[in-house]
Amino acid sequence: MSTDTLSTTLSTGTIGLGGALMQAIAQISPTLGIFYTIAFTTTQAGKTAPLTYLAAFLICLTLAAPLVGLARHLPSAGGFYTYVSAGIGPKAGFMTGWLYGISVSVVPAALAAFTGAVLQDELSAKYGIGIPWWVYSSIILLICFACAYRGIAISVRFLVVMTCFEMIVGLGLALTGIFNPGPGGVNVSGFNPANITNSSGFFLAVVLSIFAFTGFESAAAVGEESRDPKRIIPKAIIGSLVLIGIFYVVTAWGLQIGWGTDDLDSLANSPTAPAFVLSDRLWNGASIIVLIALVNSGLGVCIACTTSATRTLYGIARTDALPSFLTKTHSVHRTPLAAVLAQSALALIVCIGLGLLLGPYNLFNTLGTTGTFIYIPIFIMMNIAAFRFFRTRVRAEFSIWAHVIAPIISTTALIVIGYNSIVPLPAFPVLLAPFIAGLYVLVGLVILFGRNLRPGKREWMKHAGELPDIS
């Protein structure tokens, strides 16, 4: 191994800009992100709910500003592990990479449980099909495993088709609502800050909207397997944010207009997801299309998260900061086979085990909130790493906006978000979220100090910020 590069056995040069873009968009999960947040954002922000998505988009751009520079200079499956190691140091890099890898590894468990529960409820209520949720969830996770096992190319083909379909359905429902408005007619009052009646509620809606965007960073995980990653990955990060920003804002506005801006209280308090209600009214009972889109979205995000989690774990293990068996790749498909097996087993155990214990919806809410707490330190460490990396190693590209102003804005927003997420403490079982996040940190520290910093085990620190040989 050279002092400048790490070896890679992943399939390099496999995907282009479209594939990297769809990896990021799929992990954001657009239709799930809007169809299941619009009721909450409307509850908190009233008719200005569309404005909360616009505000969240602008804040996320401040997160992307330093990230794209790191992705351009440090294309690696290790992602945040490589970025923070190169910018701050290997210890901080390990903890950041570990938190991202383990957190994203269990996202498919939560999404599969949620999607299975939606399928069970809708198919049972409307068609009398009584298959339990965990059967659907197991099938979803099996599909994810098959895609991850066969390779990035087949995963991307799935993602392209599924993501385009779900976004067409979401925009189609929104546009139908605009052309068939409910009480209040077509108006743009949702974008007027003067209509904010509850600043605290508006802020909470922005908080949720920000985390509806998370996933745009996952394009970095497929850098080694993409063509010309230094050019493609930054474009995929920004492109996914812009496309989802437009999608969220237009869809939120269209859903409110279709429902009726004079009757938003009923939207906020609807016992059924507003998208199902609207599609039955506007599409003559065709809510099955929305159900297909939601299942499609859930499957897509599970595949995308499986991809990004396994690449991150592989990238960390390649430097010997995690057990070397995680570096084993398939001899034909050139996929990180051991990491795929480990991640898939973990997701299935969490999905079925905790899903049966807590209930699928509670599992989704709990692990989703846990992800909120995990993303905060990850992005803050990334901001610090970008400042140090460009200030000390690439001074010619140091930017006051990208490496000082944007990080300060996003770090401040993240700290405020973290505070408002635990004060006051949420009810059980979501109350478990900060403690689960703390458990992730504790396990990472045990690995760091109990394994990686022992005498004779510190060689990994020399390679933590190195790049793979993908030329």
C-alpha positions in Angstrom: 0.0 0.0 0.0 1.4 3.4 -1.0 1.4 6.4 1.3 -1.0 8.2 -1.0 -3.6 5.8 -2.1 -5.6 2.8 -0.9 -6.4 -0.2 -3.1 -10.0 -0.8 -4.1 -11.7 -3.9 -5.4 -15.0 -2.2 -6.0 -16.3 -2.0 -9.6 -15.0 1.4 -10.7 -16.3 3.5 -13.5 -19.7 1.8 -13.4 -22.2 4.7 -13.0 -22.5 8.2 -14.4 -24.1 11.4 -13.2 -27.6 10.1 -13.6 -26.9 7.1 -11.3 -25.2 9.2 -8.7 -28.0 11.7 -8.8 -30.7 9.0 -8.3 -28.7 7.4 -5.5 -29.0 10.7 -3.6 -32.6 11.5 -4.5 -33.7 7.9 -3.6 -32.1 8.2 -0.2 -34.0 11.4 0.4 -37.2 9.5 -0.4 -39.2 12.2 -2.1 -42.8 11.0 -1.9 -42.5 9.6 1.6 -40.8 12.9 2.5 -43.6 15.1 1.4 -46.7 12.9 1.7 -46.0 12.1 5.4 -44.7 15.5 6.5 -47.3 17.8 4.9 -49.8 17.2 7.7 -47.3 18.0 10.4 -45.9 21.1 8.6 -49.4 22.3 8.0 -50.3 21.8 11.7 -47.3 23.9 12.7 -47.1 26.5 9.9 -50.6 26.6 8.6 -50.9 27.9 5.0 -47.2 28.8 5.0 -46.1 25.1 5.0 -44.7 25.4 1.5 -42.5 28.2 2.7 -41.0 25.9 5.3 -39.7 23.5 2.6 -38.2 26.5 0.8 -36.5 27.7 3.9 -35.2 24.2 4.6 -33.9 24.0 1.1 -31.9 27.2 1.5 -30.4 25.9 4.8 -29.4 22.6 3.2 -27.6 24.5 0.5 -25.4 25.9 3.3 -24.6 22.3 4.2 -23.9 21.3 0.7 -21.5 24.2 0.1 -18.5 22.7 2.0 -19.5 19.2 1.2 -19.2 19.5 -2.6 -15.6 20.7 -2.2 -14.6 17.7 -0.1 -16.4 15.3 -2.4 -14.4 16.8 -5.4 -11.0 16.5 -3.7 -11.6 13.3 -1.7 -13.7 10.7 -3.8 -13.8 7.7 -1.6 -16.3 5.0 -0.5 -15.4 6.1 3.1 -17.3 9.4 2.6 -17.5 11.3 5.8 -14.8 9.0 7.3 -12.3 10.1 4.7 -13.4 13.8 4.7 -13.1 14.3 8.5 -10.0 12.2 8.8 -8.3 14.3 6.1 -9.6 17.6 7.6 -9.4 17.0 11.3 -7.7 13.7 12.1 -8.3 10.0 12.1 -9.9 9.7 15.5 -12.6 12.3 14.7 -12.9 10.7 11.2 -13.5 7.3 12.6 -16.3 8.4 15.0 -17.9 10.4 12.2 -17.7 7.6 9.7 -18.9 5.1 12.3 -22.0 7.2 13.2 -22.9 7.6 9.6 -22.4 4.0 8.7 -24.3 2.5 11.7 -27.1 5.0 11.5 -27.7 4.6 7.8 -27.4 0.8 8.2 -30.6 0.7 10.3 -32.6 3.1 8.2 -33.8 0.3 5.9 -35.2 -1.4 9.0 -37.3 1.6 9.9 -38.4 2.3 6.3 -39.2 -1.4 5.6 -41.3 -1.6 8.8 -43.1 1.6 7.9 -43.8 0.6 4.3 -44.9 -2.8 5.4 -47.3 -1.3 7.8 -48.8 1.1 5.2 -49.3 -1.8 2.9 -51.0 -3.9 5.6 -53.3 -1.1 6.6 -54.3 0.1 3.1 -54.6 -3.4 1.5 -56.5 -4.7 4.5 -58.9 -1.8 4.7 -59.7 -1.5 0.9 -59.2 -5.0 -0.4 -59.5 -7.3 2.6 -55.9 -8.6 2.2 -54.7 -9.6 5.7 -51.0 -10.2 5.2 -49.0 -9.0 8.2 -46.7 -6.0 7.8 -43.5 -8.0 8.6 -44.0 -10.2 5.6 -44.0 -7.2 3.3 -41.0 -5.7 5.2 -39.0 -8.9 4.9 -39.6 -9.0 1.1 -38.5 -5.4 0.8 -35.2 -6.1 2.7 -34.7 -9.2 0.6 -34.9 -7.1 -2.6 -32.5 -4.6 -1.1 -30.0 -7.5 -0.3 -30.4 -8.8 -3.9 -29.7 -5.4 -5.4 -26.7 -4.8 -3.2 -25.3 -8.3 -3.8 -25.5 -8.1 -7.6 -23.8 -4.7 -7.9 -24.2 -0.9 -8.1 -25.3 -1.0 -11.7 -28.5 -3.0 -11.0 -29.2 -1.0 -7.9 -29.0 2.2 -9.9 -31.3 0.8 -12.6 -33.9 0.1 -9.9 -33.4 3.6 -8.4 -33.8 5.4 -11.7 -37.1 3.7 -12.6 -38.5 3.9 -9.1 -37.5 7.4 -8.3 -38.8 8.8 -11.6 -42.1 7.1 -11.1 -42.6 8.3 -7.6 -41.7 11.9 -8.4 -44.1 11.8 -11.4 -46.9 10.6 -9.1 -46.1 13.3 -6.5 -46.0 16.1 -9.0 -49.0 14.7 -10.8 -51.1 14.8 -7.7 -49.9 18.3 -6.9 -50.6 19.7 -10.4 -54.1 18.0 -10.3 -54.7 19.9 -7.1 -53.7 23.2 -8.6 -56.0 22.7 -11.6 -58.8 21.5 -9.3 -58.5 23.6 -6.2 -60.4 23.2 -3.0 -62.0 26.0 -0.9 -59.8 29.1 -1.2 -58.9 28.6 -4.9 -55.4 29.0 -6.4 -53.3 31.4 -4.4 -49.6 32.0 -3.4 -50.3 33.0 0.2 -48.3 30.0 1.4 -45.1 31.8 0.3 -45.8 35.1 2.0 -43.9 35.4 5.3 -46.5 37.9 6.5 -48.9 34.9 6.8 -46.8 33.2 9.5 -49.0 33.3 12.6 -47.0 31.2 14.9 -43.2 31.7 14.6 -42.4 28.8 16.9 -44.6 26.4 14.9 -43.1 27.6 11.7 -39.6 26.9 13.1 -40.5 23.4 14.1 -41.9 22.8 10.6 -38.6 24.0 9.1 -36.8 21.6 11.4 -38.7 18.6 10.1 -38.4 19.8 6.6 -34.6 20.0 6.8 -34.4 16.4 7.8 -36.8 15.5 4.9 -33.9 16.6 2.7 -31.2 14.4 4.3 -29.8 11.8 1.9 -28.4 14.3 -0.6 -24.9 13.6 0.9 -25.2 9.9 -0.1 -23.9 10.5 -3.6 -20.4 10.6 -2.1 -20.6 6.9 -1.1 -20.7 5.8 -4.7 -17.7 8.0 -5.7 -15.3 5.1 -6.3 -17.8 3.3 -8.5 -18.7 6.3 -10.7 -17.0 7.7 -13.8 -15.0 10.9 -13.2 -16.1 11.2 -9.5 -14.4 14.5 -9.0 -16.8 16.0 -11.5 -19.9 13.8 -11.1 -20.3 13.6 -7.3 -20.4 17.4 -6.6 -23.0 17.8 -9.4 -25.0 14.9 -8.0 -25.1 16.5 -4.5 -26.2 19.9 -5.6 -28.4 18.5 -8.4 -30.3 16.3 -6.0 -30.9 19.2 -3.6 -32.2 21.5 -6.3 -34.5 18.9 -7.8 -35.9 17.8 -4.4 -36.2 21.4 -3.4 -38.4 22.2 -6.4 -40.3 18.9 -5.9 -41.1 19.6 -2.2 -42.1 23.2 -2.7 -44.3 22.6 -5.7 -45.9 19.4 -4.2 -46.5 21.0 -0.8 -48.2 24.0 -2.5 -50.2 21.8 -4.8 -51.4 19.5 -2.0 -52.6 22.4 0.0 -54.3 24.1 -2.9 -56.0 20.8 -3.9 -57.2 20.3 -0.4 -58.3 23.9 0.0 -56.4 26.7 1.8 -59.6 27.7 3.6 -59.9 24.2 5.2 -56.3 23.4 6.2 -57.3 22.4 9.7 -58.9 19.3 8.3 -55.8 18.5 6.4 -53.6 18.9 9.5 -56.0 16.6 11.5 -56.7 14.1 8.8 -56.6 10.5 10.2 -55.5 9.3 6.8 -52.5 10.6 4.9 -53.7 13.6 2.9 -52.3 12.2 -0.3 -54.6 9.2 -0.1 -57.6 11.4 0.5 -56.7 13.8 -2.3 -56.0 11.0 -4.8 -59.4 9.4 -4.1 -61.1 12.7 -4.7 -59.1 14.1 -7.6 -58.3 10.8 -9.3 -61.7 9.1 -8.9 -60.7 6.7 -6.1 -57.3 5.8 -7.6 -55.4 6.1 -4.3 -53.8 2.7 -5.2 -51.4 4.8 -7.4 -50.3 6.8 -4.4 -49.9 3.6 -2.4 -47.7 2.1 -5.2 -45.6 5.4 -5.2 -45.2 5.2 -1.4 -44.1 1.6 -1.5 -41.8 2.4 -4.4 -40.3 5.3 -2.4 -39.8 3.1 0.7 -38.1 0.4 -1.4 -36.0 3.0 -3.2 -34.7 4.6 0.0 -33.9 1.1 1.5 -31.8 0.3 -1.6 -30.0 3.6 -1.5 -29.3 3.4 2.2 -28.0 -0.2 1.8 -25.6 1.1 -0.9 -24.3 4.1 1.1 -24.0 2.2 4.4 -22.2 -0.8 3.0 -19.7 1.5 1.1 -19.0 3.5 4.2 -18.4 0.4 6.3 -16.2 -1.1 3.5 -14.2 2.2 3.2 -13.5 2.3 7.0 -12.6 -1.4 7.2 -10.2 -1.0 4.2 -7.9 1.1 6.5 -8.3 -1.6 9.2 -10.3 0.7 11.5 -13.1 -2.0 11.4 -12.6 -5.7 11.2 -11.0 -6.8 7.9 -13.7 -9.3 7.0 -15.8 -6.2 6.0 -13.4 -5.6 3.1 -14.3 -8.9 1.4 -15.8 -8.3 -2.0 -17.6 -10.6 -4.5 -15.2 -12.0 -7.0 -17.6 -11.5 -10.0 -19.9 -8.6 -9.0 -17.2 -6.6 -7.1 -19.6 -5.6 -4.4 -18.6 -5.3 -0.7 -20.1 -8.7 0.0 -19.3 -9.0 3.7 -20.6 -5.5 4.5 -23.8 -6.3 2.5 -24.3 -9.4 4.5 -23.7 -7.7 7.9 -25.8 -4.7 7.1 -28.7 -6.8 5.7 -28.7 -9.1 8.8 -28.7 -6.1 11.1 -31.6 -4.4 9.2 -33.7 -7.6 9.3 -33.1 -8.2 13.0 -33.9 -4.6 13.9 -36.9 -4.5 11.6 -38.6 -7.6 12.8 -37.3 -7.7 16.4 -37.9 -4.1 17.4 -40.8 -3.7 15.0 -42.8 -6.5 16.7 -41.8 -5.0 20.1 -42.6 -1.4 19.5 -44.8 -1.5 16.5 -43.7 -0.6 13.0 -44.9 3.0 13.1 -43.2 3.6 16.5 -40.0 2.0 15.2 -40.1 4.3 12.2 -40.6 7.4 14.3 -38.0 6.4 16.9 -35.2 5.5 14.5 -36.1 8.5 12.3 -35.6 10.8 15.4 -32.4 9.0 16.3 -31.1 9.8 12.8 -31.8 13.5 13.5 -29.5 13.4 16.5 -26.8 11.5 14.6 -26.8 13.8 11.5 -26.2 16.8 13.7 -22.7 15.9 14.8 -21.9 14.4 11.4 -22.6 17.6 9.6 -20.9 19.8 12.2 -17.7 17.7 12.0 -17.9 17.9 8.2 -18.1 21.7 8.4 -15.0 21.8 10.6 -13.2 19.4 8.4 -13.9 21.5 5.3 -12.6 24.6 6.9 -9.4 23.0 8.1 -8.8 21.0 4.8 -9.2 24.1 2.5 -7.5 26.4 5.0 -4.4 24.3 5.3 -4.2 21.9 2.4 -5.9 23.6 -0.6 -5.5 27.3 0.3 -6.0 28.4 -3.3 -9.6 27.2 -3.2 -10.5 28.5 0.3 -13.8 30.4 0.2 -15.2 32.7 2.9 -18.7 31.7 1.8 -18.3 28.0 1.4 -15.9 27.4 4.3 -16.8 30.1 6.9 -20.2 31.7 6.4 -22.2 28.7 5.2 -20.7 26.3 7.9 -21.5 28.9 10.6 -25.1 29.3 9.4 -25.7 25.5 9.1 -23.9 24.6 12.3 -26.0 27.2 14.2 -29.2 25.8 12.7 -28.2 22.3 13.6 -27.5 23.2 17.2 -30.8 24.9 17.5 -32.5 21.9 15.9 -30.8 19.6 18.4 -31.9 21.7 21.3 -35.5 21.9 20.1 -35.6 18.1 19.5 -35.0 17.3 23.2 -36.6 20.3 25.0 -39.1 19.2 25.9 -38.4 15.5 25.8 -40.7 13.6 23.4 -43.1 10.9 24.6 -42.2 7.2 24.7 -41.1 5.5 22.5 -39.6 8.4 20.6 -38.1 9.3 24.0 -35.6 6.5 23.3 -34.1 8.2 20.3 -31.4 10.3 22.1 -30.4 7.3 24.2 -30.1 5.1 21.1 -28.0 7.8 19.5 -25.9 7.8 22.7 -25.5 4.0 22.4 -24.2 4.4 18.8 -21.6 6.9 20.2 -20.7 4.6 23.1 -20.1 1.6 20.8 -18.0 3.7 18.5 -15.9 4.9 21.4 -15.4 1.3 22.6 -14.2 0.3 19.2 -11.9 3.3 18.9 -10.3 3.0 22.3 -10.7 -0.7 22.9 -9.5 -1.8 19.5 -8.1 0.9 17.2 -5.9 2.8 19.7 -4.3 -0.2 21.3 -0.5 -0.6 20.9 0.3 -2.2 17.6 -3.2 -1.4 16.2 -2.7 2.2 15.1 -1.5 1.7 11.6 -5.0 2.5 10.3 -4.5 6.1 11.4 -1.9 6.6 8.7 -4.4 5.7 6.0 -7.7 7.1 7.3 -7.6 10.2 5.0 -6.0 8.5 2.0 -7.8 8.1 -1.3 -8.4 4.9 -3.3 -6.5 4.2 -6.4 -9.3 4.6 -8.9 -7.4 5.9 -11.9 
